[in-house]
Amino acid sequence: MSFSEEMRSAVAAEWDRAHRDHPTVRGIGDGTLSLERFRYYMSQDYLFLIEYCRVVALATAKSPDLESMGQWAALLNETLNSEMELHRSFCEDFGISRDALEATRPSATTLAYTGFLLQTARDGTIAEIASAMLPCQWGYDQIGEELGRSGIAESGSLHRRWIDGYNAPEYRALTTWLRELTDGLAETASDDRREEMRQLFAEGVRHEHAFWQAAWDMQEPLS
């Protein structure tokens, strides 16, 4: 079992609660998630992705070699120019203009998650950054793959378009790379550093669940 698999296995119940069993995820899969909740989720996730791009940029700067810098840059490009465009397209279909989308106020949960990632990116090593980010990248990859196989959302629906966006070979390739990077960094890390990586991964999983739950609850954005 790889180090990344060990980290996920250690928090298996929390992982499934966030990425497989959550009603927001299931509602996307079967097409029953209300448009109101979907709209809320996409708006908050757009704000999340803006800060996520800053995290990826810091990871690029802290990368130890040109190859990993290039991979982080590819992730930044995918997020900025594909994933965020998908969000803008969805929100246009919801009747939310780009200006209105970017004027959205974050929820406390969104701020907590992005704050955790940004602090890790500013203060941590590349191994710690990768471990903190992996639950998001890997979790969405899993959701996209599983809902792509088993989801019953209608073709052409917003739910199916979301699923297809994350059930893509380009996204899967970036997940594989980030897992392999994390595994490789763990091989040369001290026991203390590996424990820190485990703790950051587990905290990332907790934030993932909280983010899905905030969408389900439609948590009031901060004023």
LINPEMO-V102393 format. One line per field, one symbol per residue. ss: DSSP state (~ for helix, > for strand, _ for the rest). phi: phi as a letter, one per 30 degrees, with the letter a starting at -180 (. if undefined). Layout:
BEGIN
ss = ???
phi = ???
END
This chain:
BEGIN
ss = __~~~~~~~~_~~~~~~~~___~~~~~~~~____~~~~~~~~~~~~~~~~~~~~~~~~~~~~___~~~~~~~~~~~~~~~~~~~~~~~~~~~~____~~~~~_____~~~~~~~~~~~~~~~~__~~~~~~~~~~~~~~~~~~~~~~~~~_______~~~~~~~~~__~~~~~~~~~~~~~~~~~~~___~~~~~~~~~~~~~~~~~~~~~~~~~~~______
phi = .dddddddddbeddddddcbcddddddddcicddddddddeddddddedededddddddddcddadddedddddddddddccdddeddddddddicddddddcedddddddddddeddddddccdddddddddeeddddddddddddddcdcedeideddddeddccbdddddddedddddddddddcdddddddddddddddddddedddddddddhedddd
END
